[in-house]
Amino acid sequence: MAQANTDTTQSRRTFAIISHPDAGKTTLTEKLLLTGGAIHLAGEVKARGAARRARSDWMKIEQQRGISVTSSVMTFERDGITFNLLDTPGHEDFSEDTYRTLTAVDSAIMVIDAAKGIEPQTRKLFEVCRLRSVPIITFVNKVDREGRPVFELLDEIADMLALDVSPQMYPVGMGGEFQGILDFASGEVVVPEGPSKEFKGKRVAGFDLPEAIAENVELAQIGYPEFDLDAYRSGDMTPVYFGSALKNFGVTELIEAIAKYAPPPRPQPAGEEQISPERDEVTGFIFKVQANMDPNHRDRIAFMRQVSGTFKRGMKLTPSGLGKPIAIHSPILFFAQDRELADTAQAGDIIGIPNHGTLRVGDTLSEKNQIRFTGLPNFAPEILRRVQLEDPTKTKQLRKALDDLSEEGVIQVFYPEIGGQWIVGVVGQLQLEVLISRLEAEYKVEARLEASPFATARWLRGDARAMDEFEKYNRANLAKDRDGDLVFMAKSPWDVSYQQEKNPELVFSATKER
């Protein structure tokens, strides 16, 4: 049995796509699903009767803005490999949610716009991958349009991200001169066909390359290091593919690269220990909670990254936050909004667990309740706002909504020690818009946000005596978070430094392990 489990584990690829908004991530996601056979026609991912929006972007505000605010999970199989694609929010304000999604993957595809190169958001997300040594495959998108010179793009990736780059393909012209893409592995050029100039499967061996391109191809093959699997898997090298997600160029090569090179499920940190995917016990951690995926049922789905063992429907697992086992009768494997019930799942798979608020981000689930996965932090908010209800009789609904949304990681909520107005904290402005929109759409609560006197927050740790002493003199600047932990609400960064100096026995922390 252990052997079969090992084989199954080896056939899993759990990955995410990271990019700057508008680099083409949603289109690429759709084409990967299409090529992987998960959907039969691009555009089938659209909501019924709605304008053509990829179904992975299902929340109302996403459909209005066309950006992925929530992370969904899509599973497809191809040539005996099971791919779990985690859709990361593409907007910079959602760095926290994205960070947590990236804790649940084993590798990532970084999408870069050929005309723009590396943009600030791509860089931010890349840094998150680097923190966890997540291996990255780079996809330079939109080469069928005018773009920057290939060597300039390759050198920028190498310089800005301090990575060795190893090109695996080379575009034969760009924009108006685009004639196809040379695949180094096969020596063939994939060429556009028909009036739409799409790739429809035609590959030409012995393609007569223009002289300048032939020279550049030679330079690209000699001037950059050869692909080295170990360097890639340790996060030091990125293979670079070129293509156009919209016109289907490079998509097949990308799937094949993930199947061939991307690592199978990796061990996950639990304190000092690393939990191997081969371990017999079923273990996993919740990296995301999503409320109200189906507006007809007020459900909450906890997304669990399975770390080890073979999960079977109906199995009992103990969440670290609860201490008592829960039976998981209707786990969900995902394809966008179509939910398929899973009978079994392996290490590397993502399982959706319907629940009523018992499971929270950061919880470990296991059969024996002896381990705790680490590395899913909360970050100190950079924007703090007071919540003002339009209708004071809806205080109870507001409290529930704020608790739900903070559990999902959309916002953090702080309850001041003095004064009644609750404070929400976010990392970026867009989260506030999502908050107001969801309060109204899902909880029928109208609220507005007002300026708060505080600029940032720090979690307090220290011995009980020092904490009591601090609390006595600073109650007006203290709040509790939703777990009841004490938080110092600072009026400015200077305020934080001043209190740190005055109270050296206390720790003022900008992150809190969930």
C-alpha positions in Angstrom: 0.0 0.0 0.0 2.8 2.4 0.9 4.3 1.8 -2.5 1.0 2.6 -4.3 0.7 5.8 -2.2 4.3 6.8 -3.2 3.5 6.3 -6.9 0.3 8.3 -6.6 2.1 11.1 -4.7 4.8 11.2 -7.5 2.0 11.8 -10.1 0.7 15.0 -8.3 1.7 18.5 -9.4 0.3 21.3 -7.2 1.1 24.7 -8.6 0.0 28.4 -8.8 0.3 31.1 -11.5 1.7 34.4 -10.3 1.6 37.6 -12.4 1.0 41.3 -12.5 -2.6 42.2 -13.2 -3.3 42.1 -17.0 -0.2 39.9 -17.9 -2.7 37.3 -19.0 -3.0 34.9 -16.0 -6.8 34.3 -16.4 -6.4 33.5 -20.1 -3.5 31.2 -19.4 -5.4 29.4 -16.6 -8.3 28.9 -19.1 -6.0 27.5 -21.8 -4.2 25.2 -19.4 -7.6 23.8 -18.4 -8.6 23.5 -22.0 -5.3 21.7 -23.0 -5.5 19.6 -19.9 -9.0 18.4 -21.0 -10.8 19.9 -17.9 -13.0 22.0 -20.2 -13.9 21.4 -23.8 -14.3 24.8 -25.1 -12.6 28.0 -24.0 -15.3 30.3 -22.8 -17.2 27.4 -21.2 -15.6 28.7 -18.0 -18.0 31.6 -18.2 -20.9 32.0 -15.8 -24.3 31.2 -17.4 -25.4 34.1 -19.7 -22.8 36.5 -18.3 -20.2 38.2 -20.4 -17.3 36.0 -21.1 -15.5 36.0 -17.7 -13.4 33.0 -16.6 -15.4 31.0 -14.0 -12.5 31.0 -11.6 -13.4 34.7 -11.0 -16.9 34.1 -9.5 -17.4 36.8 -7.0 -19.5 39.8 -8.1 -16.8 42.4 -7.5 -14.4 40.2 -9.5 -16.8 40.1 -12.4 -17.1 43.9 -12.4 -13.4 44.4 -12.1 -12.1 41.3 -14.0 -9.5 40.4 -11.5 -9.1 37.3 -9.4 -9.8 38.5 -5.8 -10.3 35.0 -4.4 -8.2 31.9 -4.9 -10.0 28.9 -6.4 -8.7 25.4 -7.1 -8.9 23.6 -10.4 -7.9 20.0 -10.8 -7.3 18.2 -14.1 -5.5 15.1 -15.4 -3.3 14.6 -18.4 -1.1 11.6 -19.3 -1.4 10.0 -15.9 -0.5 13.2 -14.0 -3.0 15.0 -11.7 -2.6 18.8 -11.8 -3.9 20.9 -9.0 -3.9 24.5 -10.2 -4.4 27.1 -7.4 -5.6 30.4 -8.7 -3.9 33.2 -6.8 -5.5 36.7 -6.4 -3.8 38.8 -9.1 -4.2 42.1 -7.3 -1.5 43.6 -5.2 -3.8 44.4 -2.3 -4.3 40.7 -1.8 -0.8 39.9 -0.9 -1.8 38.1 2.3 -4.3 35.8 0.7 -1.8 35.2 -2.1 1.0 34.4 0.4 -1.2 31.8 2.1 -2.1 30.2 -1.3 1.6 30.0 -2.1 2.2 28.1 1.1 0.0 25.4 -0.3 1.8 24.8 -3.7 5.0 23.0 -4.7 5.8 25.2 -7.7 4.7 28.2 -9.6 4.4 29.6 -13.1 5.5 33.3 -13.4 3.7 35.1 -16.3 5.5 38.1 -17.7 4.1 40.5 -20.4 6.6 40.6 -23.3 6.1 44.3 -23.7 6.4 45.2 -20.0 8.9 42.8 -18.5 8.9 42.4 -14.7 6.4 44.6 -13.0 6.2 45.5 -9.3 3.5 43.0 -8.4 5.4 40.1 -10.1 8.4 41.0 -8.1 6.5 41.0 -4.8 4.9 37.6 -5.5 8.3 36.3 -6.6 9.8 37.3 -3.2 7.0 35.3 -1.5 8.0 32.2 -3.6 11.7 32.8 -2.7 10.9 32.8 1.0 9.7 29.3 0.6 12.2 28.3 -2.2 9.2 27.6 -4.5 10.6 26.6 -7.9 9.4 28.8 -10.8 8.9 28.3 -14.5 8.7 31.6 -16.4 6.2 32.2 -19.2 6.8 35.3 -21.4 3.3 36.0 -22.7 1.9 38.0 -25.7 4.9 37.5 -28.0 2.5 37.7 -30.9 2.4 41.4 -30.2 5.2 44.0 -30.2 7.4 43.3 -27.2 10.9 44.1 -25.8 14.0 42.3 -27.2 14.3 38.7 -26.0 17.8 39.2 -24.5 16.6 42.3 -22.6 13.8 40.3 -21.1 16.0 37.4 -20.1 18.6 39.6 -18.6 16.0 41.5 -16.6 14.7 38.3 -15.1 18.2 37.3 -14.2 19.2 40.7 -12.7 16.0 41.7 -10.9 15.3 38.3 -9.4 18.8 37.1 -9.0 18.0 33.8 -10.8 19.8 31.8 -13.5 17.7 31.8 -16.6 17.6 29.0 -19.1 15.6 29.7 -22.3 13.7 26.6 -23.6 12.2 28.3 -26.6 12.8 31.4 -28.9 10.1 33.5 -30.6 10.7 33.8 -34.4 9.9 37.5 -34.6 7.4 39.5 -32.5 4.3 41.5 -33.3 3.8 42.1 -37.0 6.9 39.9 -37.8 5.8 37.0 -35.6 6.2 33.7 -37.5 6.0 31.2 -34.6 8.2 29.8 -31.8 11.2 27.6 -31.9 11.1 24.8 -29.3 14.8 24.0 -28.4 13.9 20.4 -27.3 12.4 19.3 -30.6 14.1 21.7 -33.0 10.6 22.4 -34.4 8.8 25.7 -34.9 5.2 25.9 -33.8 3.5 28.1 -36.4 0.4 30.3 -36.6 -2.4 29.2 -39.0 -5.6 30.8 -40.4 -6.8 34.4 -40.3 -6.7 34.5 -36.5 -3.0 33.4 -36.6 -3.5 30.9 -33.8 -1.6 27.8 -33.0 -3.7 24.8 -34.2 -1.1 22.0 -33.8 1.1 22.6 -36.8 4.8 22.1 -36.1 7.5 22.5 -38.7 10.8 20.7 -38.6 13.7 22.3 -40.5 12.1 25.8 -40.5 14.1 28.3 -42.4 14.9 30.9 -39.7 15.7 34.5 -40.8 19.5 35.0 -40.4 19.3 37.5 -37.5 17.0 35.1 -35.6 19.2 32.1 -36.3 22.2 34.0 -34.8 20.2 35.0 -31.7 19.0 31.5 -31.2 22.6 30.3 -31.2 23.5 33.0 -28.7 20.6 32.1 -26.5 21.7 28.4 -26.4 25.3 29.2 -25.8 25.1 32.3 -23.7 22.7 31.0 -21.0 23.2 28.0 -18.7 21.7 24.7 -19.7 18.6 23.6 -17.7 19.6 22.0 -14.5 16.8 20.2 -12.7 18.3 20.4 -9.2 19.0 24.2 -9.6 15.4 24.7 -10.7 13.9 22.6 -7.9 16.0 24.4 -5.2 14.7 27.8 -6.6 17.9 29.0 -8.1 17.1 28.6 -11.8 14.1 29.3 -14.0 13.4 27.7 -17.4 11.9 30.4 -19.7 9.1 29.6 -22.2 7.7 32.0 -24.7 4.2 32.1 -26.0 0.8 33.7 -26.3 -1.9 32.3 -24.1 -4.6 33.9 -26.2 -3.4 32.3 -29.4 -2.4 28.9 -27.7 1.3 29.2 -28.3 3.5 27.7 -25.6 0.6 26.3 -23.5 1.3 22.6 -24.3 5.0 23.0 -23.6 4.2 24.7 -20.3 2.0 21.7 -19.2 4.7 19.3 -20.3 7.4 21.2 -18.4 5.3 21.1 -15.2 4.7 17.3 -15.7 8.4 16.7 -16.4 10.3 19.1 -14.1 8.0 20.5 -11.4 8.4 18.7 -8.1 5.8 16.3 -6.7 4.5 17.1 -3.3 7.2 18.4 -1.0 7.6 17.9 2.8 6.0 20.6 4.9 7.4 22.3 8.0 5.8 21.5 11.4 8.0 23.3 13.9 11.4 21.5 13.9 10.1 18.6 11.9 9.4 18.2 8.2 6.4 16.0 7.4 7.0 13.8 4.4 4.2 13.1 1.9 5.0 9.4 2.3 3.9 9.4 6.0 1.0 7.0 6.5 -1.1 9.3 8.7 -3.4 11.8 6.9 -2.3 15.3 7.7 -3.0 18.7 6.1 -3.5 22.4 6.8 -6.1 25.0 6.1 -4.7 27.7 3.9 -7.9 29.4 3.0 -11.5 29.7 4.1 -14.2 30.9 1.7 -17.7 31.8 2.8 -20.8 31.8 0.7 -19.4 30.2 -2.5 -22.9 29.2 -3.1 -25.3 32.1 -2.2 -28.2 29.6 -1.9 -26.5 27.8 0.9 -24.7 29.8 3.6 -21.8 27.4 3.5 -18.2 27.9 4.3 -15.5 25.9 2.6 -12.1 25.4 4.2 -9.4 24.6 1.6 -7.0 22.0 3.0 -3.7 21.2 1.4 -3.2 17.5 2.1 0.4 16.9 3.2 0.5 13.1 3.7 -1.5 9.9 3.8 -4.5 8.6 1.8 -7.7 10.5 2.6 -11.0 8.6 2.4 -14.5 10.1 2.4 -16.1 10.0 5.9 -12.7 9.8 7.6 -12.4 11.5 11.0 -9.7 14.2 11.3 -8.9 16.4 14.3 -8.5 20.2 13.7 -5.8 21.7 15.9 -8.0 24.6 16.8 -10.9 22.4 18.0 -9.3 19.4 19.7 -12.1 17.0 18.9 -12.4 14.9 15.7 -14.8 15.9 12.9 -16.0 13.4 10.3 -15.5 14.7 6.7 -18.5 13.2 4.8 -18.7 15.5 1.8 -15.2 16.6 0.8 -15.0 18.5 -2.5 -12.5 18.3 -5.3 -12.6 21.4 -7.5 -13.1 22.5 -10.9 -14.0 26.2 -10.6 -17.6 26.3 -9.4 -18.5 22.7 -10.4 -17.9 20.7 -7.3 -17.2 17.0 -7.6 -17.3 14.9 -4.4 -14.1 13.2 -3.7 -13.8 9.6 -2.5 -10.1 9.6 -1.9 -7.3 12.2 -2.1 -3.5 12.0 -1.8 -0.7 14.1 -0.6 -0.5 17.3 -2.8 -4.3 17.4 -3.4 -6.5 20.2 -2.2 -9.7 19.2 -0.5 -12.7 21.5 0.1 -14.3 20.8 3.5 -17.8 22.3 4.0 -18.2 23.5 7.6 -20.0 26.1 9.7 -17.1 28.1 11.0 -15.3 25.3 12.9 -12.3 25.4 10.6 -10.0 28.3 10.3 -7.0 29.4 8.3 -3.8 28.0 9.8 -5.5 24.9 11.4 -3.7 21.6 11.1 -5.9 18.6 10.5 -4.6 15.1 11.3 -5.7 11.7 12.5 -3.6 11.7 15.7 -3.6 15.4 16.5 0.2 15.4 17.4 1.6 17.8 14.8 1.2 21.5 13.9 2.1 22.9 10.6 3.9 26.2 10.7 4.4 29.2 8.4 1.0 30.7 7.8 1.3 34.2 9.3 -1.1 37.1 9.7 0.6 40.4 8.7 0.2 43.7 10.5 -2.4 45.8 8.6 -1.3 48.9 6.8 -4.7 50.5 6.7 -7.1 50.7 9.7 -10.7 51.9 9.5 -13.6 52.2 11.9 -16.8 50.5 10.8 -20.0 52.6 11.1 -23.4 50.9 10.7 -26.1 52.6 8.8 -28.7 50.7 10.8 -27.7 50.3 14.5 -30.1 47.3 15.0 -27.8 45.2 12.8 -24.9 45.0 15.2 -25.3 41.3 15.6 -25.2 40.7 11.8 -22.2 43.0 11.5 -20.3 41.1 14.2 -21.0 37.8 12.4 -20.0 39.2 9.0 -16.7 40.6 10.4 -15.9 37.4 12.1 -16.6 35.4 9.0 -14.5 37.7 6.8 -11.6 37.8 9.2 -11.7 34.0 9.3 -11.3 34.0 5.5 -8.4 36.4 5.8 -10.1 39.1 3.8 -9.7 41.5 6.7 -8.6 41.5 10.3 -10.9 42.8 12.9 -10.0 44.5 16.2 -12.3 45.1 19.2 -11.0 48.1 21.2 -10.7 47.8 25.0 -12.3 51.2 25.3 -15.1 52.5 23.0 -17.6 50.6 21.0 -16.5 51.1 17.4 -14.9 48.1 15.8 -11.8 48.5 13.6 -10.9 46.6 10.5 -7.4 46.3 9.3 -6.3 45.5 5.7 -3.0 45.3 3.8 -4.4 47.2 0.8 -7.3 49.5 -0.3 -9.1 47.0 -2.5 -9.8 44.8 0.5 -12.0 47.6 1.9 -14.1 47.8 -1.3 -14.5 44.0 -1.2 -15.5 44.2 2.5 -18.3 46.8 1.9 -19.5 45.0 -1.3 -19.7 41.6 0.5 -21.3 43.0 3.7 -24.1 44.3 1.4 -24.4 41.4 -1.0 -24.0 38.5 1.4 -25.0 39.8 4.9 -27.5 42.5 3.9 -25.6 44.9 6.2 -25.0 48.5 5.1 -22.0 50.1 6.6 -19.5 52.7 5.9 -15.8 53.1 6.8 -14.4 56.0 8.7 -10.9 57.2 9.4 -9.5 55.7 12.5 -6.9 57.4 14.8 -4.5 54.4 14.3 -1.9 53.8 11.6 -0.8 50.3 12.3 -1.1 47.4 14.8 1.3 45.1 16.6 0.6 41.9 18.5 1.9 41.9 22.1 3.7 39.1 23.7 5.5 38.9 27.1 5.1 37.7 30.6 1.8 38.3 32.4 3.1 40.9 34.8 4.7 43.1 32.1 1.5 42.7 30.0 -0.7 43.8 32.9 1.5 46.8 33.6 1.4 47.9 30.0 -2.3 47.4 29.8 -2.9 49.5 32.9 -1.3 52.6 31.3 -2.3 52.1 27.6 -5.9 50.9 27.6 -7.0 53.6 25.1 -4.5 52.1 22.6 -5.3 48.4 23.1 -7.7 46.1 21.3 -8.2 42.4 21.1 -8.2 40.5 17.8 -10.8 37.9 17.0 -8.8 35.2 18.8 -8.8 37.4 22.0 -5.0 38.2 21.6 -3.9 41.6 22.8 -3.0 44.1 20.1 -1.3 47.5 20.5 -2.9 50.0 18.1 -0.2 52.6 17.2 -0.9 56.1 15.9 2.4 56.0 13.9 5.4 53.9 13.3 7.3 56.3 15.7 4.8 55.3 18.4 5.7 51.6 17.9 9.5 52.3 18.3 8.9 54.5 21.3 6.9 51.9 23.1 9.4 49.2 22.2 12.2 51.2 23.8 10.1 51.9 26.9 9.0 48.3 27.3 12.0 46.1 26.3 10.5 43.1 28.1 7.5 43.0 25.6 7.6 41.9 22.0 5.7 44.1 19.5 5.3 41.7 16.6 4.3 42.7 13.0 3.3 39.1 12.2 1.3 36.5 14.1 1.5 32.8 13.4 -2.1 31.7 12.6 
